[in-house]
């Protein structure tokens, strides 16, 4: 992950994508269109859970 942008930059990019509604067209109509603010803390929590799930799959 050393080659990736810092979490704060990625959070800002994700927020801009969500604000621009880039993902909405990919979702079924019944999926809510309101999302949690992609803060650093949220990204850290999501990353930790994804890593945990990845380790559980091993």
Secondary structure, DSSP 8 states (H G I E B T S, - for coil): -TTS--HHHHHHHHHHHHHTTTTGGGS-TTS-S------HHHHHHHHHHHHHHHHHH-
